[in-house]
Amino acid sequence: MTEVRFFTVSSTMVRVMKFFRILIVFLLTVVVLTGQTVLADEKDEGNESFAKEDKLLIANLGGFAVLTTWGIMSWDYGERSSHTRSEGWFEQDTTEGGADKAAHFYASYLTSHGIAALCESWGYSIQKSSLYGALSSFGLMSFIEIGDSFSHYGLSFEDFFMNTLGCYAGYLLYRYPEYGRKIDFRIEYLPDFSADDMSTDYENMKFLMAVKLDGFDAVENRYLQFLEYHIGYYARGYSDDNKEKNRHFYMGIGINLSKVFSDLSFRKTAKVFNYYQVPFTYAPLAWELPE
C-alpha cells in the first residue's frame, strides 16, 4: 500500500510541476513580448523613455531570462558539469532523425527576424536592424548551447552550426527584401498539448522552404502569383522506441496565404504566414529517405 501511495503522489507532483512549468514560461514570455510592444509603440507616441540601444539591451536580457527559466525547468540546465558531444546530422540512427537540426536553423532564423523587426520599429536602419537581429539571435542561441553543455544533452557542434546558418539566412533575407519576397523558411506544426515540451515535439513538425511566385516580377498572371513551391523535411517515429523510424523529403505546391491576407488588407496577419505553414493548404509529394 505504501508503494502505491508513493506512486500516486509522484504522478500528481509530475502533473503539477508540468503545469507550473508551462505557466511560468508562458507568463515570462507574455511579459517580455508586452514589454517589447510598449517599447516599440513609444516611438509613435513621441514618448522616448528609452534610447533604442537600451531597448535592444532590454529585449536581449528578456530573451536570456526566458531561456534560463525554460532551460532549468525543461532542459535540466545545471544537472551536470560542462561537456560536449557529437549528435550527427540527418542520419537514420540519430536521436531525432535530423529534425532537431532543422529546428535549430528555423529558431535562429525566426529569432533573427523578430529582433530585426523590433530594431527597425525603434528607428534603426534596415541594414543595422538585420545585423543586430542576426547577432542577437546568435547570442541567444549560443546561450542555449552553453546551457545544454551543463545538461544531459551536452554542447552540440552540429546544433551550433545550424544556429549560425539560420542567423545568416535571417540576416540575408531581412537585409535584402528582394530575396525575402521570393523565399520563406517556415514551420508546420499541429500542437500536441500532451507533450512535455512542445518546443521539441518534432514528431508533429515539418520544416520547409517556400519559393513564392509573387516575388518574381516575371510572373504577371495574378492567379499564378498566389502559388508557391515547397521543399521540406520531417522525421517520424523518433519519439517512441517502439515505432518505426523514418525520415521524409517532400516537395509541394501551395497557396501563398501571406499574399491572400495581404490583398485582403490584413497585413499584420499576413506576416505570420511568412513563418508558419498552415497544414492542408498545399499538395505534397513525399519520399522516404533510405537508411
C-alpha positions as CSV (number, residue, x, y, z in Angstrom):
1,M,0.0,0.0,0.0
2,T,2.8,2.4,0.8
3,E,4.4,1.8,-2.7
4,V,1.0,2.5,-4.4
5,R,0.6,5.8,-2.4
6,F,4.1,6.9,-3.3
7,F,3.4,6.3,-7.0
8,T,0.2,8.3,-6.8
9,V,1.8,11.3,-5.1
10,S,4.7,11.2,-7.5
11,S,2.4,11.2,-10.6
12,T,0.4,14.1,-9.1
13,M,3.6,16.1,-8.5
14,V,4.8,15.5,-12.0
15,R,1.5,16.9,-13.4
16,V,1.6,19.8,-11.0
17,M,5.2,20.6,-12.0
18,K,4.4,20.3,-15.7
19,F,1.5,22.8,-15.2
20,F,3.6,25.3,-13.3
21,R,6.5,24.9,-15.8
22,I,4.2,25.8,-18.7
23,L,2.5,28.6,-16.7
24,I,5.7,30.3,-15.6
25,V,7.3,30.2,-19.1
26,F,4.0,31.5,-20.6
27,L,3.9,34.4,-18.2
28,L,7.5,35.3,-18.7
29,T,7.0,35.2,-22.5
30,V,3.9,37.4,-22.2
31,V,5.8,39.9,-20.0
32,V,8.7,40.1,-22.4
33,L,6.5,40.4,-25.5
34,T,4.3,43.0,-23.8
35,G,7.3,45.0,-22.7
36,Q,8.7,44.9,-26.3
37,T,5.4,46.1,-27.7
38,V,5.3,49.0,-25.3
39,L,8.8,50.0,-26.1
40,A,8.1,49.8,-29.8
41,D,5.0,51.9,-29.5
42,E,6.8,54.7,-27.7
43,K,8.3,55.9,-30.9
44,D,4.8,56.5,-32.4
45,E,3.6,58.2,-29.2
46,G,6.6,60.6,-29.0
47,N,7.5,59.3,-25.6
48,E,11.1,58.1,-25.8
49,S,11.7,56.9,-22.2
50,F,14.4,54.6,-23.5
51,A,17.0,55.1,-26.2
52,K,16.9,52.5,-29.0
53,E,20.2,51.0,-27.7
54,D,18.5,50.5,-24.3
55,K,15.5,48.8,-25.9
56,L,17.8,46.4,-27.7
57,L,19.5,45.5,-24.5
58,I,16.2,45.0,-22.7
59,A,15.0,42.8,-25.4
60,N,18.1,40.6,-25.2
61,L,18.0,40.4,-21.4
62,G,14.4,39.4,-21.6
63,G,15.3,36.7,-24.0
64,F,18.0,35.4,-21.7
65,A,15.6,35.4,-18.8
66,V,13.0,33.3,-20.6
67,L,15.7,30.9,-21.9
68,T,17.3,30.5,-18.5
69,T,13.9,29.7,-16.9
70,W,12.9,27.3,-19.6
71,G,16.3,25.6,-19.6
72,I,16.3,25.0,-15.9
73,M,12.7,23.7,-15.9
74,S,12.6,21.8,-19.1
75,W,16.1,21.0,-20.3
76,D,17.8,20.2,-17.0
77,Y,20.4,23.0,-17.0
78,G,22.9,22.7,-14.2
79,E,22.3,18.9,-14.0
80,R,26.0,18.0,-14.6
81,S,29.4,19.5,-15.4
82,S,30.1,21.0,-18.8
83,H,30.6,18.6,-21.7
84,T,30.3,18.3,-25.5
85,R,29.1,15.6,-27.8
86,S,28.6,14.8,-31.5
87,E,24.9,14.2,-32.4
88,G,25.2,13.6,-36.1
89,W,23.2,15.3,-38.8
90,F,20.2,13.8,-40.6
91,E,21.2,10.1,-40.4
92,Q,18.6,7.4,-39.7
93,D,20.3,6.4,-36.4
94,T,20.5,9.9,-34.9
95,T,18.3,10.9,-31.8
96,E,15.7,12.9,-33.8
97,G,16.5,11.9,-37.4
98,G,17.8,15.4,-38.1
99,A,14.5,17.2,-37.2
100,D,16.2,18.9,-34.3
101,K,18.9,20.3,-36.7
102,A,16.2,21.8,-38.9
103,A,14.5,23.2,-35.7
104,H,17.7,24.9,-34.7
105,F,18.0,26.5,-38.1
106,Y,14.4,27.7,-38.0
107,A,14.5,29.0,-34.4
108,S,17.7,31.0,-35.2
109,Y,16.1,32.4,-38.4
110,L,12.9,33.3,-36.7
111,T,14.6,35.0,-33.7
112,S,16.8,37.0,-36.1
113,H,13.8,38.4,-37.9
114,G,11.8,39.0,-34.8
115,I,14.5,41.1,-33.2
116,A,15.3,42.8,-36.5
117,A,11.7,43.9,-36.8
118,L,11.8,45.4,-33.3
119,C,15.0,47.2,-34.1
120,E,13.5,48.7,-37.3
121,S,10.4,49.8,-35.3
122,W,12.8,51.6,-32.9
123,G,14.4,53.6,-35.6
124,Y,17.4,51.6,-36.7
125,S,18.0,51.4,-40.4
126,I,17.2,48.1,-42.2
127,Q,21.0,47.5,-42.5
128,K,21.6,47.8,-38.8
129,S,18.3,46.1,-37.9
130,S,19.2,43.0,-39.9
131,L,22.7,42.9,-38.4
132,Y,21.6,43.4,-34.8
133,G,18.8,40.9,-35.3
134,A,21.2,38.2,-36.5
135,L,23.8,39.0,-33.8
136,S,21.2,38.9,-31.1
137,S,19.8,35.6,-32.3
138,F,23.3,34.2,-32.5
139,G,23.9,35.3,-28.9
140,L,20.7,33.8,-27.6
141,M,21.0,30.5,-29.5
142,S,24.7,30.2,-28.4
143,F,23.5,30.7,-24.8
144,I,21.2,27.7,-25.3
145,E,24.1,25.6,-26.4
146,I,26.2,26.7,-23.4
147,G,23.2,25.8,-21.2
148,D,23.0,22.4,-22.9
149,S,26.6,21.7,-22.1
150,F,25.6,21.7,-18.4
151,S,22.7,19.2,-19.0
152,H,22.4,15.7,-20.2
153,Y,22.3,17.0,-23.8
154,G,25.8,18.4,-24.0
155,L,27.0,21.1,-26.3
156,S,26.5,20.0,-29.9
157,F,28.7,21.4,-32.6
158,E,26.1,20.3,-35.2
159,D,23.4,22.5,-33.4
160,F,25.9,25.4,-33.2
161,F,26.5,25.2,-36.9
162,M,22.8,25.1,-37.8
163,N,22.2,28.1,-35.4
164,T,24.9,30.0,-37.3
165,L,23.4,29.1,-40.6
166,G,19.9,30.2,-39.5
167,C,21.2,33.5,-38.3
168,Y,23.0,34.1,-41.5
169,A,19.9,33.2,-43.6
170,G,17.8,35.5,-41.4
171,Y,20.3,38.4,-42.0
172,L,20.3,37.9,-45.8
173,L,16.5,37.7,-46.2
174,Y,15.9,40.7,-44.0
175,R,18.8,42.8,-45.3
176,Y,17.8,42.2,-48.9
177,P,14.0,42.4,-49.1
178,E,14.1,41.4,-52.8
179,Y,15.2,38.0,-51.7
180,G,12.7,37.9,-48.8
181,R,9.9,38.5,-51.3
182,K,10.8,35.2,-53.0
183,I,11.8,32.9,-50.2
184,D,10.4,32.0,-46.8
185,F,11.6,29.5,-44.2
186,R,8.6,28.1,-42.2
187,I,7.5,25.5,-39.7
188,E,4.3,23.4,-40.0
189,Y,3.1,22.3,-36.6
190,L,-0.1,20.7,-35.2
191,P,0.4,21.1,-31.4
192,D,0.3,18.0,-29.2
193,F,-0.7,19.5,-25.8
194,S,0.1,16.3,-24.0
195,A,3.8,16.7,-24.9
196,D,6.1,17.5,-22.0
197,D,7.9,20.1,-24.1
198,M,6.2,21.4,-27.2
199,S,9.3,23.2,-28.4
200,T,10.9,19.8,-29.0
201,D,7.8,18.0,-30.3
202,Y,9.5,17.1,-33.6
203,E,7.0,14.2,-34.1
204,N,4.4,16.8,-35.2
205,M,6.6,19.3,-37.0
206,K,7.7,19.8,-40.6
207,F,10.3,22.3,-41.8
208,L,10.2,23.8,-45.2
209,M,11.4,26.5,-47.6
210,A,8.8,28.2,-49.7
211,V,9.5,29.8,-53.1
212,K,6.8,32.4,-53.7
213,L,5.9,33.2,-57.3
214,D,4.6,36.6,-56.2
215,G,8.2,37.6,-55.5
216,F,9.2,37.2,-59.2
217,D,8.4,40.2,-61.4
218,A,8.4,37.9,-64.4
219,V,5.2,36.2,-63.1
220,E,2.5,38.6,-64.2
221,N,-0.5,36.3,-64.1
222,R,-2.5,37.3,-61.0
223,Y,-3.6,33.8,-60.3
224,L,-0.2,32.2,-60.5
225,Q,1.0,34.9,-58.0
226,F,-1.0,33.1,-55.3
227,L,1.1,29.9,-55.8
228,E,4.3,28.8,-54.2
229,Y,6.6,25.8,-54.3
230,H,7.6,23.9,-51.2
231,I,10.8,21.9,-50.3
232,G,10.6,20.3,-46.9
233,Y,11.8,17.7,-44.4
234,Y,10.4,15.9,-41.5
235,A,11.1,12.8,-39.3
236,R,8.6,10.5,-37.6
237,G,8.8,7.7,-35.1
238,Y,11.7,9.1,-33.0
239,S,9.6,10.0,-30.0
240,D,8.8,6.3,-29.3
241,D,11.4,3.5,-29.4
242,N,8.6,1.1,-30.3
243,K,7.7,2.9,-33.5
244,E,9.4,2.6,-36.9
245,K,11.7,5.5,-37.5
246,N,11.7,7.2,-40.9
247,R,12.7,10.5,-42.5
248,H,11.0,12.2,-45.4
249,F,11.9,14.7,-48.0
250,Y,9.0,16.3,-49.8
251,M,8.1,18.9,-52.5
252,G,4.7,20.5,-53.0
253,I,2.6,23.3,-54.4
254,G,0.7,25.5,-52.0
255,I,-1.3,28.7,-51.6
256,N,0.5,31.8,-50.6
257,L,-1.6,32.7,-47.6
258,S,0.6,35.7,-46.9
259,K,-0.5,37.3,-50.2
260,V,-4.1,36.2,-49.6
261,F,-4.3,38.1,-46.3
262,S,-2.2,41.0,-47.6
263,D,-4.6,41.5,-50.5
264,L,-7.5,41.5,-48.0
265,S,-5.7,44.3,-46.1
266,F,-4.8,42.1,-43.2
267,R,-1.1,43.0,-43.5
268,K,-0.1,42.2,-39.9
269,T,-1.8,38.8,-40.0
270,A,-0.2,38.2,-43.4
271,K,3.3,38.4,-41.9
272,V,2.6,35.4,-39.7
273,F,2.3,33.1,-42.8
274,N,5.8,34.0,-43.8
275,Y,6.9,31.9,-40.9
276,Y,4.1,29.4,-40.2
277,Q,2.8,26.9,-42.7
278,V,-0.9,26.1,-42.2
279,P,-1.5,22.4,-42.6
280,F,-3.6,21.1,-45.5
281,T,-3.0,24.2,-47.6
282,Y,-0.7,22.5,-50.1
283,A,-0.4,19.4,-52.2
284,P,2.8,17.5,-51.2
285,L,4.7,14.6,-52.8
286,A,6.9,12.9,-50.3
287,W,9.8,10.4,-50.4
288,E,11.0,8.3,-47.5
289,L,14.8,8.6,-47.3
290,P,16.8,5.3,-47.3
291,E,18.6,4.1,-44.2
